[in-house]
Amino acid sequence: MTAAFDQLISEGYVWVQQGRKASVASAGRPSQIAPADRSAMATRQLSAYATRAMALPSNSTAGRPPLKFDFRYGDVASADFPKAPWRKAMNTAFLMHRDRLGYDGPAGSRSLREALQGYVWRSRGISCDLDQIIIVNGSQQALDLCARVLVNPGDRVVVEDPCYAMAKNVMLAVGANTIAVPCGAHGMDTTKLPEAGDIAVAYVTPSHQFPLGGVLPAAHRQALMGWAASANAYVIEDDYDSEYRYDVGPIPPLYLSGQGRVIYVGTVSKTLSPTLRLGYIVLPHPLVDAFIDCKRIADRHTSTFEQEALAALIETGAYERHVRRMRRLNAERRAVFLASMTRAFADDIEIVGTTAGLHVVVWFGTICSREEERFAETARNHDIGIYPVTRLFSSPFDERAGYIFGYASMSVDQLAKGVEKLHRAYLDLGSKTAHPRVPGATTGSFR
């Protein structure tokens, strides 16, 4: 009873004063807000940013029941994660002597930035000062910081068409007007860039255009950087999967010819795991202070223990050994997937973007683009996940149905079985709908 009475006093329901009897507080209980009023209040309090963000399509599959054969791009196989080296690195980070546990600097741990400074030089030929590197919570935070630092509501922003949806979304959420520049087999068509005027920033994936897989040729890179100089605009280079190249040599980053206008974005989501949320930015010197201040406001800093563990992996060489192993494993997966798709679908498909990365785009010559979602739903009913590519275009691109296939999250046996089962779903769809060849469709091929 005494404890209950003390609790009533601490919560303000009972008022006590020395030498007087305790009494019930006069303020009483707060009035109840009707559900309709609460909803109206929430609507009025939303910012313009929140309203824009909520209006954007998410296309997220988070929370859905898992599928047995899921070709979702961005996932990696759990078995590939270097559990023993990572555990050792994390234990070292935890056991490291510290006088106190406190907040770190927003730019990130010095040990990781030093390790990355060496890594980007060895892997991508990028020479930069230590203070140009900022550690972020995955490449998505890097893109969000770029939007917040460089873009005002109403500003024009150049994006690729098709475009990585979450990159385009950060620009739309801050109120930018996006200008979509068509992409083809060789990445962005720089002849279609807008006139060099009031442009805030351009977003590109020059080493492996997402999702079509094209590589931006040298002449187009020069044209892009010349345009950026004329427009006085920065270029965001999203180098999201440069570690994976199969039929061609490494592609130099745009940063090397960037004339101080390129913001380089890297991540370990495709090499280690997207669950770690570890990425980095290499910035032009004039932007460093602004990005650090905005990073501090956003979340103070990225998790220090994970940063120090990644630094240890890089410093000991374990990370690059793991990357080489992953390149071999994913080359095997890629070969099995391509062979299985060709064997199952023959001339009914065209596969593009096969020379690099962890995904391809498959165009179905006998399914029109209007049937994309229907075939995806049919596949889902067969316990298979495939993802329409048209969602990433700002305007119609092809009359055929196209899908992004990620192959890094399954074993070679799963990939072969998944393709076989997908073909049965394809035949099931064909039994309900005639499949004449879509006008203009090519025969089965890779490019």
C-alpha positions in Angstrom: 0.0 0.0 0.0 2.8 2.4 0.9 4.5 1.8 -2.5 1.2 2.4 -4.3 0.5 5.6 -2.4 4.1 6.9 -3.1 3.5 6.1 -6.8 0.3 8.2 -6.8 2.3 11.1 -5.2 5.1 10.8 -7.8 2.6 10.8 -10.7 0.9 13.9 -9.4 -2.5 12.4 -8.5 -2.1 13.0 -4.8 -0.9 16.3 -3.2 0.9 16.3 0.1 2.3 19.1 2.3 4.1 18.7 5.7 1.7 19.1 8.6 -1.4 18.7 6.4 -3.6 15.8 5.2 -2.9 14.4 1.8 -5.5 15.4 -0.8 -6.4 14.5 -4.4 -4.7 16.8 -6.9 -7.3 19.2 -8.3 -6.1 19.1 -11.9 -7.7 15.7 -12.4 -7.1 13.4 -15.4 -6.3 14.9 -18.8 -9.3 15.0 -21.1 -9.7 12.3 -23.7 -9.1 13.2 -27.4 -11.6 11.7 -29.8 -10.0 9.5 -32.5 -11.2 11.9 -35.2 -9.6 14.9 -33.5 -6.4 13.0 -33.0 -6.2 12.2 -36.7 -6.9 15.7 -37.7 -4.2 17.0 -35.3 -1.7 14.6 -36.7 -2.5 15.7 -40.3 -2.1 19.4 -39.5 1.3 18.8 -37.8 2.9 16.9 -40.7 5.7 18.8 -42.4 5.9 19.3 -46.2 8.8 16.9 -46.2 6.8 14.2 -44.4 3.9 14.7 -46.8 6.1 14.3 -49.8 7.8 11.3 -48.4 4.6 9.5 -47.6 3.3 10.1 -51.1 6.3 8.3 -52.7 5.9 4.6 -53.7 8.0 2.4 -51.5 7.9 -0.9 -53.5 9.2 -2.5 -50.4 8.8 -6.2 -49.6 9.8 -5.8 -46.0 7.4 -7.6 -43.7 6.1 -10.0 -46.4 6.4 -13.7 -45.7 9.7 -15.1 -47.0 9.7 -16.8 -50.4 11.6 -20.0 -51.1 13.1 -18.6 -54.4 13.5 -14.9 -54.0 15.4 -13.1 -56.8 15.2 -9.7 -55.0 18.2 -7.5 -55.8 20.3 -6.3 -52.9 20.1 -9.4 -50.7 23.2 -11.5 -50.2 23.5 -15.1 -48.9 23.7 -15.4 -45.2 26.2 -18.2 -45.6 28.6 -15.9 -47.4 29.1 -13.6 -44.4 32.6 -13.9 -42.9 31.3 -14.8 -39.4 34.6 -15.9 -37.8 36.7 -12.9 -39.0 33.9 -10.5 -38.1 33.4 -12.0 -34.7 37.1 -11.7 -34.0 37.1 -8.1 -35.2 34.1 -7.2 -33.1 35.6 -8.8 -30.0 38.7 -6.8 -30.5 36.6 -3.6 -30.8 34.7 -4.5 -27.6 37.8 -5.4 -25.6 39.8 -2.4 -26.7 40.7 -0.3 -23.6 38.7 2.9 -23.4 38.7 5.4 -20.5 35.0 6.1 -21.1 32.2 5.4 -23.6 31.2 8.6 -25.3 30.0 10.0 -28.6 32.4 9.9 -31.5 33.0 12.5 -34.1 30.4 12.7 -36.9 33.0 12.1 -39.7 33.6 8.6 -38.3 36.3 6.6 -36.6 39.8 7.7 -37.6 41.0 4.0 -37.9 38.3 3.2 -40.4 38.8 6.3 -42.5 42.5 5.6 -42.6 41.8 2.0 -43.7 39.3 3.2 -46.3 41.8 5.8 -47.6 44.2 2.9 -48.5 41.4 0.7 -49.7 39.9 3.1 -52.2 43.4 3.8 -53.6 44.1 0.1 -54.0 40.7 -0.9 -55.4 39.6 2.2 -57.3 42.7 4.4 -57.8 41.2 7.2 -55.7 43.7 9.4 -53.9 42.2 11.6 -51.2 42.9 13.3 -47.9 41.7 11.7 -44.7 39.3 14.5 -44.0 37.5 14.0 -47.3 36.1 10.6 -46.1 32.9 10.5 -44.0 31.4 7.3 -42.6 27.7 6.9 -43.1 24.9 4.5 -42.3 24.9 2.8 -45.7 24.9 4.5 -49.1 21.3 5.6 -48.5 22.3 8.0 -45.8 25.0 9.3 -48.1 22.3 10.1 -50.7 20.1 11.7 -48.1 22.9 13.9 -46.9 23.6 14.9 -50.5 20.0 16.0 -50.9 19.9 17.9 -47.6 23.2 19.7 -48.1 22.9 20.5 -51.8 19.2 20.7 -52.7 16.5 23.2 -51.9 12.7 22.8 -52.6 12.1 23.6 -56.2 15.7 22.9 -57.3 16.3 20.9 -60.5 18.1 17.6 -60.0 19.3 15.3 -62.9 18.7 11.6 -62.4 19.0 8.5 -64.6 16.0 7.0 -66.3 15.6 4.3 -65.2 16.9 5.2 -61.7 17.5 3.5 -58.4 14.2 4.3 -56.7 15.6 5.2 -53.2 18.0 7.8 -54.8 15.2 9.4 -56.7 13.0 9.4 -53.6 15.5 11.3 -51.4 15.5 14.1 -54.0 11.7 14.1 -54.3 11.3 14.1 -50.6 13.3 17.3 -50.2 11.1 18.9 -52.8 13.4 18.7 -55.9 12.2 18.7 -59.4 13.8 15.7 -61.0 14.9 15.7 -64.7 15.1 12.1 -66.0 17.9 11.5 -68.6 17.4 8.3 -70.6 19.9 5.5 -70.1 20.6 2.6 -72.5 23.2 -0.1 -73.1 26.0 2.4 -72.4 24.5 4.2 -69.4 23.3 7.7 -69.4 22.8 9.4 -72.8 24.7 12.6 -72.1 23.4 14.2 -75.3 20.0 14.4 -73.5 21.3 16.4 -70.5 19.3 19.6 -69.9 20.8 22.9 -70.7 23.4 23.9 -68.2 21.5 26.3 -66.0 20.0 26.1 -62.6 20.9 22.5 -61.7 21.7 21.6 -58.1 23.1 18.1 -58.6 23.2 15.1 -60.8 22.9 11.4 -59.7 24.6 8.7 -61.8 25.8 5.1 -61.6 28.5 5.3 -64.3 30.4 2.0 -63.6 27.3 -0.2 -63.6 24.1 1.7 -64.4 21.3 0.6 -62.2 19.4 -1.4 -63.2 20.3 -1.8 -66.9 24.0 -2.5 -66.3 25.6 -0.2 -68.8 29.1 1.3 -68.4 29.4 5.0 -69.2 32.0 5.4 -72.0 35.0 7.7 -71.6 33.6 10.3 -74.1 30.3 10.4 -72.2 32.2 10.8 -68.9 34.0 13.8 -70.3 30.8 15.2 -71.7 29.1 14.8 -68.3 31.9 16.5 -66.4 32.0 19.3 -68.9 28.3 19.8 -68.5 28.6 19.8 -64.7 31.3 22.5 -64.9 29.0 24.6 -67.1 26.0 24.0 -64.8 28.2 24.6 -61.7 26.7 21.4 -60.3 28.0 18.5 -58.3 27.7 14.9 -59.5 26.9 12.1 -57.1 28.7 8.9 -58.2 27.0 5.9 -56.7 29.6 3.1 -57.0 27.4 0.5 -55.3 28.9 -2.8 -56.6 32.2 -2.0 -58.3 33.9 -5.1 -56.7 32.0 -7.4 -59.0 33.3 -7.5 -62.6 33.3 -10.7 -64.6 33.9 -10.3 -68.4 35.6 -6.9 -68.3 38.4 -5.2 -66.2 37.7 -2.7 -63.4 36.0 0.5 -64.6 37.8 3.6 -63.4 35.5 5.7 -61.2 34.1 9.0 -62.5 35.8 10.6 -59.4 39.2 10.4 -61.2 38.1 12.8 -63.9 35.7 14.7 -61.7 37.6 18.1 -61.5 36.6 18.3 -57.8 32.9 18.1 -58.7 32.3 14.4 -57.9 30.9 13.1 -54.6 31.9 9.4 -54.5 29.6 7.0 -52.6 30.7 3.5 -51.5 29.2 0.8 -49.4 29.9 -2.7 -48.0 26.3 -3.8 -48.3 27.1 -5.9 -51.4 30.4 -7.3 -50.1 29.5 -8.0 -46.4 25.8 -7.4 -45.7 23.1 -4.7 -46.1 22.3 -5.3 -42.4 25.5 -3.6 -41.2 24.5 -0.2 -42.6 28.1 0.8 -43.3 29.0 3.1 -46.2 31.3 6.0 -46.9 31.5 9.3 -48.9 34.6 10.8 -50.5 33.9 14.5 -50.8 35.3 17.5 -52.6 37.1 19.7 -50.0 34.5 22.6 -50.1 31.7 20.3 -48.9 33.4 18.6 -46.0 32.3 20.9 -43.2 28.7 21.1 -44.3 28.4 17.3 -44.5 30.0 16.8 -41.1 27.6 19.3 -39.5 24.5 17.7 -41.2 25.7 14.2 -40.3 26.0 15.4 -36.6 22.4 16.6 -36.6 21.1 13.5 -38.3 22.5 10.9 -35.9 25.7 12.2 -34.3 27.8 9.3 -35.8 27.6 5.8 -37.2 28.0 2.9 -34.7 31.6 3.0 -33.5 32.1 -0.7 -32.7 31.1 -1.8 -36.2 33.4 0.9 -37.7 36.4 -0.4 -35.7 35.6 -4.0 -36.7 35.5 -3.1 -40.4 38.7 -1.2 -40.0 40.4 -4.3 -38.5 39.1 -6.4 -41.4 40.6 -4.0 -43.9 43.9 -3.5 -42.1 44.6 -7.2 -41.7 43.7 -8.0 -45.4 40.7 -10.1 -44.4 38.2 -7.8 -46.1 39.9 -8.0 -49.5 40.4 -11.7 -49.2 36.7 -11.9 -48.6 35.9 -9.7 -51.6 38.0 -12.0 -53.8 36.1 -15.0 -52.5 32.7 -13.3 -53.0 33.7 -12.4 -56.6 34.4 -16.1 -57.3 31.2 -17.3 -55.7 29.0 -14.8 -57.4 30.7 -15.5 -60.8 29.6 -19.1 -60.3 26.0 -18.1 -59.4 25.9 -15.7 -62.4 27.0 -18.5 -64.8 24.4 -21.0 -63.4 21.6 -18.4 -63.5 22.4 -17.3 -67.1 22.7 -20.9 -68.3 19.5 -21.9 -66.5 17.5 -19.0 -67.9 18.7 -19.6 -71.4 17.9 -23.3 -71.2 14.4 -22.7 -69.8 13.3 -19.7 -71.8 15.5 -19.9 -75.0 14.5 -17.2 -77.5 11.6 -15.8 -75.3 14.0 -13.6 -73.3 16.8 -11.1 -73.6 19.2 -10.6 -70.6 21.1 -7.3 -70.2 23.7 -6.1 -67.8 25.5 -9.4 -67.4 29.2 -8.3 -67.2 29.2 -6.9 -63.7 27.3 -6.6 -60.4 24.9 -8.9 -58.6 21.9 -8.5 -60.8 20.6 -8.6 -64.4 17.5 -7.3 -66.2 15.5 -9.9 -68.1 13.1 -8.8 -70.9 10.4 -11.2 -71.8 9.6 -11.0 -75.5 6.2 -12.7 -75.2 4.9 -10.7 -72.2 3.9 -7.1 -72.7 4.7 -4.4 -70.2 1.1 -4.2 -69.1 1.4 -7.8 -67.8 4.5 -7.2 -65.7 2.7 -7.1 -62.4 0.5 -10.0 -63.3 3.4 -12.3 -64.0 5.1 -11.1 -60.8 2.0 -12.1 -58.9 1.8 -15.5 -60.7 5.4 -16.1 -59.7 4.7 -15.1 -56.1 1.9 -17.7 -56.0 4.6 -20.3 -57.0 6.8 -19.1 -54.1 9.1 -17.1 -56.4 10.0 -13.4 -56.1 10.6 -11.4 -59.3 10.5 -7.6 -59.5 9.2 -5.5 -62.4 11.7 -3.0 -63.8 9.1 -0.6 -65.2 8.7 0.8 -61.7 12.1 2.5 -62.1 11.3 4.3 -65.3 9.8 7.8 -65.4 8.2 7.1 -68.8 7.6 3.9 -70.9 10.7 2.4 -72.2 9.9 -1.0 -73.8 6.8 -2.7 -74.8 8.1 -5.9 -73.2 7.8 -6.9 -69.6 11.1 -6.7 -67.8 12.3 -7.8 -64.3 15.4 -7.3 -62.1 16.9 -10.6 -61.0 19.3 -10.6 -58.1 21.3 -13.8 -57.8 23.6 -13.2 -54.8 21.3 -14.5 -52.1 20.9 -18.2 -53.3 23.1 -21.2 -53.8 23.7 -22.4 -57.3 21.3 -25.3 -56.7 18.6 -22.9 -55.5 19.1 -20.7 -58.5 18.7 -23.6 -60.9 15.6 -24.9 -59.1 14.2 -21.4 -58.9 14.5 -20.8 -62.6 12.9 -24.2 -63.3 10.0 -23.3 -61.1 9.7 -19.8 -62.7 9.4 -21.4 -66.1 6.5 -23.5 -64.8 4.9 -20.2 -63.6 5.5 -18.7 -67.0 3.7 -21.7 -68.6 0.9 -21.3 -66.1 0.5 -17.6 -67.1 0.6 -18.6 -70.8 -2.2 -21.2 -70.3 -4.4 -18.3 -69.3 -3.1 -15.6 -71.7 -1.9 -16.0 -75.2 1.8 -15.1 -75.6 2.5 -13.7 -79.0 5.9 -12.1 -79.5 5.8 -8.4 -78.5 6.5 -6.2 -81.5 10.1 -5.2 -81.7 11.3 -7.9 -79.3 14.7 -9.4 -80.0 15.6 -13.1 -79.7 17.2 -14.4 -76.6 20.6 -13.0 -76.0 23.0 -11.5 -73.4 24.4 -8.0 -73.4 
